[in-house]
Amino acid sequence: MTIKLISAVVIILGCGTCGILKAWKYRERTEIIADFMQATERLRIEMNYRREDLPALFLRVSSTEKLSGRFFAKVSELYRQESFLSLPVCWQQAVDEVYRHHNLLAQDYIVIKELGEQLGSCGIEGQEHIMELILQRLKSLYLEAENERKTKGKMYLSLGFTAGITIVILLI
């Protein structure tokens, strides 16, 4: 009897854990987009008031412990070390290196990479308009990700535990 009970608990917890892990992917995407939005907004504000060169601004924004902080530190590092590389190339390399193992969709990468392609291509006012446009696109991606997290995340969480309970019932 105790072996059956232990087996049942292990099956339910195993399936439930699978559901939790799947739901966590939706949460991570939401958090990454929100983090990048905050960093981009901070970059826009710093650019407007400090009027420093981009690598210095990237270092200022990279002061956070979050993923966007590592990203901006990497962009600044690549841009300063590889003087023959353009900012868009450094940005793309940093996106590929920092965000590649995270749960972002292709459209998320496109928007993040697009910001790097546009930075440094015009004056400060033009860059501010570009950042505002990118922030609007990030906001719509965030709302989409949040909606998916609420619906699909809950669904996978429930589905995992329900599958475990169903398997246990079938085995009894």
C-alpha positions in Angstrom: 0.0 0.0 0.0 2.8 2.5 0.9 4.6 1.7 -2.4 1.4 2.5 -4.3 1.0 5.8 -2.4 4.6 6.8 -2.9 4.4 6.0 -6.6 1.2 8.0 -6.9 2.7 11.0 -5.2 5.8 10.8 -7.4 3.7 10.6 -10.6 1.5 13.5 -9.6 4.5 15.6 -8.5 6.5 14.7 -11.7 3.7 15.7 -14.0 2.9 18.8 -11.9 6.6 19.8 -12.2 6.5 19.5 -16.0 3.4 21.8 -16.0 5.2 24.2 -13.7 8.3 24.3 -15.9 6.2 24.9 -19.0 4.3 27.7 -17.3 7.6 29.2 -16.1 8.6 29.8 -19.8 5.7 32.2 -20.2 6.6 34.0 -17.0 10.2 34.4 -18.0 9.3 35.9 -21.4 7.1 38.5 -19.7 9.9 39.4 -17.2 12.6 39.7 -19.9 10.4 42.0 -22.0 9.5 44.2 -19.0 13.2 44.3 -18.0 14.3 45.4 -21.5 11.5 48.0 -21.6 12.7 49.5 -18.4 16.3 49.5 -19.5 15.4 51.1 -22.9 13.4 53.8 -21.1 16.3 54.5 -18.8 18.7 54.7 -21.8 16.3 57.2 -23.5 16.3 59.4 -20.3 20.1 59.1 -19.8 20.7 59.9 -23.5 18.4 63.0 -23.3 20.0 64.5 -20.1 23.6 63.3 -20.1 24.4 63.5 -23.8 27.3 61.1 -23.5 28.6 58.7 -26.1 26.6 55.5 -26.4 29.2 53.1 -24.8 29.2 55.3 -21.7 25.4 55.4 -21.6 25.3 51.6 -22.0 27.6 51.3 -19.0 25.2 53.5 -17.0 22.2 51.4 -17.9 24.2 48.2 -17.2 24.4 49.0 -13.5 21.5 46.7 -12.8 21.8 43.1 -11.8 19.1 42.0 -14.3 19.5 40.4 -17.7 19.3 43.8 -19.5 22.2 45.0 -17.4 24.4 42.1 -18.6 23.2 42.8 -22.1 24.2 46.5 -22.1 27.5 45.7 -20.4 28.2 43.3 -23.2 27.3 45.8 -25.9 29.6 48.4 -24.3 32.4 45.8 -23.9 32.2 44.6 -27.5 32.0 48.2 -28.9 35.0 49.3 -26.9 37.1 46.2 -27.5 36.3 45.6 -31.2 36.9 49.1 -32.6 36.4 47.8 -36.1 32.9 46.6 -35.4 29.9 48.9 -35.9 27.4 49.4 -33.1 24.7 47.4 -34.9 27.1 44.4 -35.2 28.1 44.6 -31.5 24.4 44.9 -30.5 23.5 41.8 -32.6 26.3 39.8 -31.1 25.3 40.8 -27.6 21.6 39.9 -28.3 22.7 36.5 -29.5 25.0 35.9 -26.6 22.9 37.2 -23.7 19.3 36.3 -24.8 19.9 33.2 -26.8 19.1 30.7 -24.0 16.0 32.5 -22.8 12.4 32.1 -23.7 11.9 34.8 -26.2 10.0 34.5 -29.5 11.4 35.5 -32.9 9.4 38.7 -32.9 10.9 39.7 -29.5 14.4 39.3 -31.0 13.5 41.3 -34.0 12.3 44.3 -31.9 15.4 44.1 -29.7 17.8 43.9 -32.6 16.0 46.7 -34.5 16.8 49.1 -31.7 20.5 48.3 -32.1 20.3 48.9 -35.8 18.8 52.3 -35.3 20.9 53.7 -32.4 23.7 56.0 -33.5 22.2 56.5 -37.0 20.8 60.0 -36.3 20.8 62.8 -33.8 19.6 62.6 -30.2 16.0 63.7 -31.1 15.8 61.2 -33.8 17.0 58.5 -31.5 14.5 59.5 -28.9 11.7 59.0 -31.5 13.1 55.6 -32.4 13.2 54.6 -28.8 9.6 55.7 -28.3 8.6 53.6 -31.3 10.5 50.6 -30.0 9.0 51.1 -26.5 5.5 51.0 -28.0 6.3 47.8 -29.8 7.8 46.3 -26.7 4.7 47.3 -24.7 2.5 45.5 -27.2 4.8 42.4 -27.0 4.6 42.6 -23.2 0.9 42.8 -23.2 0.8 39.8 -25.5 3.2 37.9 -23.3 1.3 38.7 -20.2 -1.9 37.5 -21.8 -0.2 34.2 -22.8 1.2 33.9 -19.3 -2.2 34.3 -17.7 -4.0 31.9 -20.0 -1.5 29.3 -21.2 0.6 29.4 -18.1 -2.4 28.5 -15.9 -3.4 25.9 -18.4 -0.1 24.1 -18.4 0.1 24.3 -14.6 -3.4 22.7 -14.3 -2.7 20.3 -17.1 0.4 18.9 -15.5 -1.2 18.1 -12.2 -4.4 16.9 -13.9 -2.4 14.5 -16.1 -0.6 13.2 -13.0 -3.8 12.6 -11.2 -5.3 10.9 -14.3 -2.4 8.6 -14.7 -2.6 7.6 -11.0 -6.3 6.9 -11.3 -5.7 4.8 -14.4 -3.0 2.8 -12.6 -5.2 2.1 -9.6 
